[in-house]
Amino acid sequence: MSAPLPSRSLNPFRTLAKYRNFRIFWFGQTISLVGSWMQTVAVGWTALELTNDPFMVGLVSAAGTFPILILSLPGGLVADRNEKLRVVRITQALLLTEAAALWALAATGHLTIHWLLTLSLFGGALSAFEIPARQSLMVELVGKEDLAQAIGLNSTGFNLARVLGPSIAAIVIARLGVAWTFGLNAFSYLAVLIGLALIVLPERRAMSRQTGGSLEGLREALHYVRDTPPLPMLLAIATIFSLLGVPVITLLPVLSRDVLGLGADGYGALMAALGLGAVTGALSIAATGGGRESGKLFRVASFAFPCTLLATALSRHAVLTGVLLFAVGLTMIINNALVNARLQALVTDALRGRVLSLYVMVYVGSSPIGSFVGGWVARAAGVAWAIGGGALLILLFAVWAFRREPRLAAAR
């Protein structure tokens, strides 16, 4: 029997209209992400004002992501052995307290670099438990049929927040002071907490708790990934693409000023082009989920991303670079969303949190390493080598990966 007409709609927001729980979750989460990006800007700005030391700015940034590399696997185990919605509610509430503490300390003039480092570490540790639970909750909100579309919409919200958050933060810092960026982030968590409180999951989707030691549970997940192709290759793609692709974002200020001769406004325009491409890619996945041609789309995006990245490194014209960065953002998000969707489609519900925690660990955890290595290469050989060299390595890896694992190009 042919599928009903609504499921064939190319409306990228169809999943929001179809699922009440996901609609509530998405709006609350997107508002909260705007606040989180505002706080990211405020933390970096505050670290610079407190120390006037670029190294400390980088250290504070790393403090917010390093715990994710270390604690994501235990976070996935917690997600698998508890009600995922409850884990997300608790961690989001604790993230609100972190933002409120930053607000109080900044407003009273007691925020020091030590407090900033401590609270950034605290927030990173909470994220290590929140992200795997939130990612694995998605299938309970929409089911496997519309999972890819939901992941695409989630990426859309993330990238919209990445554009809006820093812009709003700049205005707030200039007019109200840095403390209010922390305060507005704290208030933004209320939106997601209210949404989470309104979500009611059907009993038939409740997952049974598992028993056994923590090490045994982690070993079980690692063995499952090892013995279930193409999961190992999907995680390898997530690792390599994040590790070698992130320098284009980290080094974009250097590329803008030193290679293209642009000022702050030009840099902002290039960032906007990258963000617009990412939003477009996310919306395309939200509209189609990759469809029956998801394997072909995955292969195309996996090769197009390093090719456009390499062309960006070689470009010496601002307008051309902007067009190429749009393509970089587009293909980067399509690749990332399809890796996520394929992982979730292949994994069993009992191991979903742990497998996704591996994904979070390699994808998010690789970013600061890639930024550090990219910065070192840029200092030694120039920004074009840092971005282009990484792009070439990604391209070579993609050729090898798709030859080694033909199932990557399968429909699903």
C-alpha positions as a Python dict, from the first residue, in 0.01 Angstrom:
ca = {
    (1, 'M'): (0, 0, 0),
    (2, 'S'): (133, 345, -85),
    (3, 'A'): (227, 582, 195),
    (4, 'P'): (-32, 845, 294),
    (5, 'L'): (13, 1183, 131),
    (6, 'P'): (113, 1378, 447),
    (7, 'S'): (423, 1161, 493),
    (8, 'R'): (541, 1264, 146),
    (9, 'S'): (523, 1634, 223),
    (10, 'L'): (845, 1825, 178),
    (11, 'N'): (745, 2072, 449),
    (12, 'P'): (1051, 2077, 681),
    (13, 'F'): (828, 2162, 978),
    (14, 'R'): (587, 1873, 923),
    (15, 'T'): (736, 1682, 1217),
    (16, 'L'): (658, 1973, 1450),
    (17, 'A'): (293, 1966, 1342),
    (18, 'K'): (270, 1588, 1365),
    (19, 'Y'): (414, 1527, 1714),
    (20, 'R'): (297, 1734, 2012),
    (21, 'N'): (579, 1617, 2239),
    (22, 'F'): (849, 1699, 1985),
    (23, 'R'): (690, 2039, 1914),
    (24, 'I'): (699, 2133, 2282),
    (25, 'F'): (1054, 2002, 2317),
    (26, 'W'): (1185, 2178, 2004),
    (27, 'F'): (1057, 2527, 2088),
    (28, 'G'): (1181, 2509, 2448),
    (29, 'Q'): (1516, 2365, 2344),
    (30, 'T'): (1572, 2625, 2071),
    (31, 'I'): (1501, 2913, 2310),
    (32, 'S'): (1739, 2759, 2562),
    (33, 'L'): (2010, 2717, 2296),
    (34, 'V'): (1989, 3089, 2213),
    (35, 'G'): (2062, 3156, 2580),
    (36, 'S'): (2347, 2902, 2581),
    (37, 'W'): (2516, 3070, 2284),
    (38, 'M'): (2475, 3406, 2459),
    (39, 'Q'): (2651, 3260, 2762),
    (40, 'T'): (2931, 3117, 2544),
    (41, 'V'): (3005, 3467, 2413),
    (42, 'A'): (2983, 3617, 2763),
    (43, 'V'): (3216, 3356, 2914),
    (44, 'G'): (3485, 3423, 2651),
    (45, 'W'): (3449, 3798, 2687),
    (46, 'T'): (3463, 3781, 3067),
    (47, 'A'): (3769, 3556, 3062),
    (48, 'L'): (3948, 3806, 2839),
    (49, 'E'): (3849, 4103, 3058),
    (50, 'L'): (3956, 3926, 3378),
    (51, 'T'): (4295, 3806, 3252),
    (52, 'N'): (4376, 3981, 2923),
    (53, 'D'): (4532, 3646, 2830),
    (54, 'P'): (4423, 3460, 2512),
    (55, 'F'): (4549, 3134, 2664),
    (56, 'M'): (4306, 3167, 2955),
    (57, 'V'): (4023, 3237, 2710),
    (58, 'G'): (4105, 2909, 2537),
    (59, 'L'): (4140, 2729, 2869),
    (60, 'V'): (3795, 2841, 2985),
    (61, 'S'): (3648, 2730, 2651),
    (62, 'A'): (3818, 2391, 2683),
    (63, 'A'): (3689, 2357, 3039),
    (64, 'G'): (3335, 2360, 2900),
    (65, 'T'): (3398, 2078, 2652),
    (66, 'F'): (3673, 1860, 2801),
    (67, 'P'): (3439, 1688, 3054),
    (68, 'I'): (3225, 1574, 2759),
    (69, 'L'): (3524, 1380, 2623),
    (70, 'I'): (3580, 1212, 2961),
    (71, 'L'): (3226, 1160, 3093),
    (72, 'S'): (3009, 1096, 2786),
    (73, 'L'): (3030, 717, 2815),
    (74, 'P'): (2913, 715, 3179),
    (75, 'G'): (2649, 967, 3070),
    (76, 'G'): (2522, 723, 2808),
    (77, 'L'): (2506, 446, 3066),
    (78, 'V'): (2298, 666, 3295),
    (79, 'A'): (2065, 745, 3003),
    (80, 'D'): (2016, 375, 2923),
    (81, 'R'): (1951, 273, 3283),
    (82, 'N'): (1711, 552, 3375),
    (83, 'E'): (1413, 730, 3226),
    (84, 'K'): (1573, 956, 2966),
    (85, 'L'): (1318, 1235, 3006),
    (86, 'R'): (1389, 1248, 3379),
    (87, 'V'): (1767, 1264, 3320),
    (88, 'V'): (1719, 1556, 3080),
    (89, 'R'): (1492, 1739, 3326),
    (90, 'I'): (1741, 1704, 3613),
    (91, 'T'): (2048, 1808, 3410),
    (92, 'Q'): (1867, 2105, 3255),
    (93, 'A'): (1761, 2221, 3601),
    (94, 'L'): (2123, 2197, 3720),
    (95, 'L'): (2241, 2390, 3412),
    (96, 'L'): (1997, 2662, 3514),
    (97, 'T'): (2168, 2680, 3855),
    (98, 'E'): (2507, 2715, 3681),
    (99, 'A'): (2379, 3010, 3475),
    (100, 'A'): (2216, 3164, 3783),
    (101, 'A'): (2542, 3132, 3978),
    (102, 'L'): (2734, 3308, 3699),
    (103, 'W'): (2468, 3580, 3693),
    (104, 'A'): (2484, 3636, 4069),
    (105, 'L'): (2866, 3642, 4078),
    (106, 'A'): (2893, 3877, 3778),
    (107, 'A'): (2620, 4111, 3905),
    (108, 'T'): (2785, 4144, 4246),
    (109, 'G'): (3139, 4182, 4112),
    (110, 'H'): (3260, 3852, 4261),
    (111, 'L'): (3316, 3661, 3937),
    (112, 'T'): (3683, 3562, 3919),
    (113, 'I'): (3867, 3353, 3663),
    (114, 'H'): (3871, 3065, 3913),
    (115, 'W'): (3492, 3077, 3947),
    (116, 'L'): (3462, 3097, 3569),
    (117, 'L'): (3679, 2787, 3522),
    (118, 'T'): (3499, 2596, 3797),
    (119, 'L'): (3151, 2671, 3669),
    (120, 'S'): (3255, 2598, 3309),
    (121, 'L'): (3384, 2258, 3420),
    (122, 'F'): (3058, 2201, 3610),
    (123, 'G'): (2852, 2290, 3302),
    (124, 'G'): (3065, 2065, 3081),
    (125, 'A'): (3021, 1772, 3323),
    (126, 'L'): (2643, 1823, 3321),
    (127, 'S'): (2642, 1836, 2941),
    (128, 'A'): (2821, 1501, 2929),
    (129, 'F'): (2512, 1347, 3090),
    (130, 'E'): (2250, 1571, 2930),
    (131, 'I'): (2350, 1538, 2564),
    (132, 'P'): (2337, 1155, 2534),
    (133, 'A'): (2004, 1146, 2720),
    (134, 'R'): (1858, 1424, 2503),
    (135, 'Q'): (1984, 1269, 2178),
    (136, 'S'): (1849, 925, 2264),
    (137, 'L'): (1518, 1075, 2383),
    (138, 'M'): (1445, 1186, 2026),
    (139, 'V'): (1321, 845, 1912),
    (140, 'E'): (1071, 842, 2200),
    (141, 'L'): (933, 1177, 2088),
    (142, 'V'): (881, 1095, 1719),
    (143, 'G'): (952, 725, 1658),
    (144, 'K'): (1198, 582, 1405),
    (145, 'E'): (986, 668, 1102),
    (146, 'D'): (1046, 1043, 1134),
    (147, 'L'): (1372, 1030, 1328),
    (148, 'A'): (1591, 1175, 1051),
    (149, 'Q'): (1349, 1465, 1001),
    (150, 'A'): (1348, 1535, 1375),
    (151, 'I'): (1729, 1533, 1385),
    (152, 'G'): (1730, 1776, 1093),
    (153, 'L'): (1494, 2010, 1277),
    (154, 'N'): (1707, 1980, 1588),
    (155, 'S'): (2010, 2087, 1384),
    (156, 'T'): (1804, 2374, 1243),
    (157, 'G'): (1727, 2499, 1593),
    (158, 'F'): (2090, 2465, 1696),
    (159, 'N'): (2219, 2664, 1398),
    (160, 'L'): (1950, 2931, 1428),
    (161, 'A'): (2054, 2972, 1791),
    (162, 'R'): (2420, 2990, 1686),
    (163, 'V'): (2333, 3289, 1468),
    (164, 'L'): (2090, 3462, 1706),
    (165, 'G'): (2265, 3399, 2039),
    (166, 'P'): (2595, 3581, 1974),
    (167, 'S'): (2411, 3869, 1803),
    (168, 'I'): (2181, 3920, 2101),
    (169, 'A'): (2473, 3876, 2343),
    (170, 'A'): (2668, 4156, 2172),
    (171, 'I'): (2374, 4394, 2216),
    (172, 'V'): (2311, 4292, 2577),
    (173, 'I'): (2678, 4325, 2676),
    (174, 'A'): (2698, 4670, 2517),
    (175, 'R'): (2376, 4805, 2671),
    (176, 'L'): (2313, 4613, 2993),
    (177, 'G'): (2646, 4458, 3087),
    (178, 'V'): (2784, 4105, 3071),
    (179, 'A'): (2598, 3989, 3384),
    (180, 'W'): (2265, 4009, 3204),
    (181, 'T'): (2375, 3761, 2938),
    (182, 'F'): (2410, 3504, 3216),
    (183, 'G'): (2077, 3616, 3360),
    (184, 'L'): (1894, 3583, 3028),
    (185, 'N'): (2046, 3238, 2980),
    (186, 'A'): (1914, 3136, 3321),
    (187, 'F'): (1567, 3255, 3220),
    (188, 'S'): (1596, 3069, 2888),
    (189, 'Y'): (1626, 2741, 3077),
    (190, 'L'): (1277, 2801, 3213),
    (191, 'A'): (1142, 2760, 2859),
    (192, 'V'): (1293, 2415, 2816),
    (193, 'L'): (1202, 2307, 3172),
    (194, 'I'): (839, 2409, 3120),
    (195, 'G'): (837, 2220, 2792),
    (196, 'L'): (990, 1910, 2949),
    (197, 'A'): (730, 1922, 3225),
    (198, 'L'): (450, 1922, 2964),
    (199, 'I'): (584, 1618, 2776),
    (200, 'V'): (400, 1295, 2848),
    (201, 'L'): (545, 981, 2690),
    (202, 'P'): (314, 686, 2617),
    (203, 'E'): (361, 385, 2842),
    (204, 'R'): (433, 157, 2548),
    (205, 'R'): (757, 344, 2486),
    (206, 'A'): (883, 318, 2840),
    (207, 'M'): (1213, 131, 2857),
    (208, 'S'): (1300, -126, 3116),
    (209, 'R'): (1594, -62, 3344),
    (210, 'Q'): (1897, -279, 3309),
    (211, 'T'): (2115, -435, 3573),
    (212, 'G'): (2483, -514, 3590),
    (213, 'G'): (2798, -324, 3672),
    (214, 'S'): (2892, 0, 3505),
    (215, 'L'): (3206, -142, 3344),
    (216, 'E'): (3007, -437, 3215),
    (217, 'G'): (2751, -199, 3067),
    (218, 'L'): (3016, 9, 2892),
    (219, 'R'): (3191, -305, 2764),
    (220, 'E'): (2860, -431, 2628),
    (221, 'A'): (2814, -110, 2426),
    (222, 'L'): (3171, -118, 2290),
    (223, 'H'): (3133, -482, 2182),
    (224, 'Y'): (2799, -405, 2019),
    (225, 'V'): (2950, -122, 1816),
    (226, 'R'): (3249, -334, 1716),
    (227, 'D'): (3029, -623, 1601),
    (228, 'T'): (2761, -418, 1420),
    (229, 'P'): (2877, -279, 1085),
    (230, 'P'): (2874, -4, 975),
    (231, 'L'): (2865, 152, 1325),
    (232, 'P'): (3246, 161, 1366),
    (233, 'M'): (3289, 338, 1032),
    (234, 'L'): (3009, 587, 1109),
    (235, 'L'): (3183, 680, 1435),
    (236, 'A'): (3516, 704, 1252),
    (237, 'I'): (3359, 945, 1000),
    (238, 'A'): (3218, 1157, 1284),
    (239, 'T'): (3563, 1168, 1445),
    (240, 'I'): (3769, 1253, 1136),
    (241, 'F'): (3522, 1508, 997),
    (242, 'S'): (3503, 1689, 1332),
    (243, 'L'): (3875, 1671, 1410),
    (244, 'L'): (3993, 1796, 1070),
    (245, 'G'): (3692, 2010, 974),
    (246, 'V'): (3659, 2231, 1283),
    (247, 'P'): (3961, 2455, 1202),
    (248, 'V'): (3757, 2634, 934),
    (249, 'I'): (3535, 2770, 1214),
    (250, 'T'): (3815, 2831, 1463),
    (251, 'L'): (4043, 3001, 1212),
    (252, 'L'): (3779, 3195, 1017),
    (253, 'P'): (3879, 3526, 1187),
    (254, 'V'): (4238, 3469, 1071),
    (255, 'L'): (4126, 3374, 720),
    (256, 'S'): (3906, 3683, 702),
    (257, 'R'): (4166, 3935, 820),
    (258, 'D'): (4500, 3798, 705),
    (259, 'V'): (4407, 3625, 378),
    (260, 'L'): (4104, 3816, 251),
    (261, 'G'): (4185, 4155, 408),
    (262, 'L'): (3841, 4191, 566),
    (263, 'G'): (3738, 4369, 884),
    (264, 'A'): (3498, 4265, 1157),
    (265, 'D'): (3195, 4321, 934),
    (266, 'G'): (3342, 4099, 664),
    (267, 'Y'): (3416, 3829, 918),
    (268, 'G'): (3058, 3850, 1040),
    (269, 'A'): (2928, 3813, 686),
    (270, 'L'): (3139, 3501, 631),
    (271, 'M'): (3014, 3353, 959),
    (272, 'A'): (2659, 3429, 849),
    (273, 'A'): (2719, 3251, 517),
    (274, 'L'): (2846, 2944, 701),
    (275, 'G'): (2549, 2954, 938),
    (276, 'L'): (2298, 3002, 657),
    (277, 'G'): (2439, 2700, 476),
    (278, 'A'): (2409, 2496, 796),
    (279, 'V'): (2046, 2600, 845),
    (280, 'T'): (1968, 2516, 482),
    (281, 'G'): (2126, 2172, 518),
    (282, 'A'): (1937, 2104, 838),
    (283, 'L'): (1607, 2211, 682),
    (284, 'S'): (1669, 1985, 381),
    (285, 'I'): (1710, 1686, 613),
    (286, 'A'): (1405, 1795, 812),
    (287, 'A'): (1204, 1807, 489),
    (288, 'T'): (1317, 1477, 337),
    (289, 'G'): (1498, 1275, 603),
    (290, 'G'): (1732, 1181, 320),
    (291, 'G'): (1451, 978, 163),
    (292, 'R'): (1518, 659, -27),
    (293, 'E'): (1834, 817, -162),
    (294, 'S'): (1979, 880, 185),
    (295, 'G'): (2281, 659, 115),
    (296, 'K'): (2360, 846, -204),
    (297, 'L'): (2307, 1180, -31),
    (298, 'F'): (2537, 1072, 251),
    (299, 'R'): (2811, 979, 5),
    (300, 'V'): (2773, 1303, -192),
    (301, 'A'): (2784, 1516, 127),
    (302, 'S'): (3085, 1321, 257),
    (303, 'F'): (3285, 1403, -58),
    (304, 'A'): (3143, 1752, -119),
    (305, 'F'): (3231, 1872, 232),
    (306, 'P'): (3611, 1828, 202),
    (307, 'C'): (3608, 1950, -160),
    (308, 'T'): (3433, 2277, -71),
    (309, 'L'): (3656, 2307, 236),
    (310, 'L'): (3968, 2272, 20),
    (311, 'A'): (3834, 2531, -225),
    (312, 'T'): (3769, 2768, 68),
    (313, 'A'): (4132, 2736, 176),
    (314, 'L'): (4251, 2819, -177),
    (315, 'S'): (4010, 3109, -240),
    (316, 'R'): (4141, 3464, -231),
    (317, 'H'): (3813, 3641, -315),
    (318, 'A'): (3570, 3737, -39),
    (319, 'V'): (3248, 3678, -236),
    (320, 'L'): (3366, 3338, -364),
    (321, 'T'): (3473, 3244, -12),
    (322, 'G'): (3126, 3334, 117),
    (323, 'V'): (2961, 3111, -144),
    (324, 'L'): (3200, 2828, -62),
    (325, 'L'): (3137, 2865, 313),
    (326, 'F'): (2764, 2837, 247),
    (327, 'A'): (2837, 2504, 73),
    (328, 'V'): (3066, 2399, 360),
    (329, 'G'): (2790, 2463, 615),
    (330, 'L'): (2533, 2285, 399),
    (331, 'T'): (2734, 1968, 343),
    (332, 'M'): (2875, 1962, 697),
    (333, 'I'): (2528, 1956, 854),
    (334, 'I'): (2386, 1703, 605),
    (335, 'N'): (2678, 1470, 677),
    (336, 'N'): (2647, 1514, 1053),
    (337, 'A'): (2268, 1471, 1059),
    (338, 'L'): (2279, 1156, 847),
    (339, 'V'): (2553, 1002, 1065),
    (340, 'N'): (2337, 1069, 1370),
    (341, 'A'): (2020, 935, 1204),
    (342, 'R'): (2194, 621, 1078),
    (343, 'L'): (2342, 547, 1419),
    (344, 'Q'): (2002, 580, 1583),
    (345, 'A'): (1829, 370, 1316),
    (346, 'L'): (2079, 84, 1360),
    (347, 'V'): (2115, 74, 1738),
    (348, 'T'): (1881, -115, 1972),
    (349, 'D'): (1678, 84, 2224),
    (350, 'A'): (1853, -82, 2517),
    (351, 'L'): (2193, 50, 2404),
    (352, 'R'): (2086, 376, 2243),
    (353, 'G'): (2217, 608, 2515),
    (354, 'R'): (2558, 444, 2530),
    (355, 'V'): (2611, 430, 2154),
    (356, 'L'): (2506, 793, 2120),
    (357, 'S'): (2739, 884, 2404),
    (358, 'L'): (3023, 740, 2194),
    (359, 'Y'): (2908, 962, 1908),
    (360, 'V'): (2899, 1268, 2135),
    (361, 'M'): (3241, 1181, 2277),
    (362, 'V'): (3413, 1153, 1939),
    (363, 'Y'): (3224, 1435, 1764),
    (364, 'V'): (3224, 1699, 2039),
    (365, 'G'): (3544, 1578, 2204),
    (366, 'S'): (3740, 1598, 1879),
    (367, 'S'): (3658, 1965, 1826),
    (368, 'P'): (3895, 2120, 2085),
    (369, 'I'): (4174, 1886, 1970),
    (370, 'G'): (4113, 1987, 1610),
    (371, 'S'): (4112, 2354, 1705),
    (372, 'F'): (4443, 2318, 1888),
    (373, 'V'): (4611, 2127, 1604),
    (374, 'G'): (4466, 2365, 1344),
    (375, 'G'): (4599, 2665, 1535),
    (376, 'W'): (4943, 2506, 1559),
    (377, 'V'): (4954, 2432, 1184),
    (378, 'A'): (4830, 2783, 1103),
    (379, 'R'): (5107, 2934, 1314),
    (380, 'A'): (5373, 2715, 1150),
    (381, 'A'): (5256, 2705, 787),
    (382, 'G'): (4965, 2943, 743),
    (383, 'V'): (4587, 2925, 770),
    (384, 'A'): (4543, 2787, 417),
    (385, 'W'): (4748, 2482, 508),
    (386, 'A'): (4560, 2433, 833),
    (387, 'I'): (4219, 2431, 659),
    (388, 'G'): (4322, 2285, 323),
    (389, 'G'): (4548, 2017, 468),
    (390, 'G'): (4268, 1895, 692),
    (391, 'A'): (4027, 1899, 396),
    (392, 'L'): (4261, 1685, 187),
    (393, 'L'): (4296, 1430, 467),
    (394, 'I'): (3916, 1417, 507),
    (395, 'L'): (3877, 1355, 133),
    (396, 'L'): (4132, 1072, 135),
    (397, 'F'): (3963, 919, 439),
    (398, 'A'): (3619, 941, 274),
    (399, 'V'): (3748, 759, -36),
    (400, 'W'): (3891, 483, 183),
    (401, 'A'): (3583, 461, 409),
    (402, 'F'): (3327, 420, 130),
    (403, 'R'): (3544, 160, -43),
    (404, 'R'): (3605, -29, 279),
    (405, 'E'): (3241, -17, 394),
    (406, 'P'): (2997, -29, 98),
    (407, 'R'): (2701, -33, 340),
    (408, 'L'): (2760, 336, 405),
    (409, 'A'): (2602, 411, 68),
    (410, 'A'): (2303, 181, 128),
    (411, 'A'): (1958, 337, 148),
    (412, 'R'): (1946, 299, 526),
}
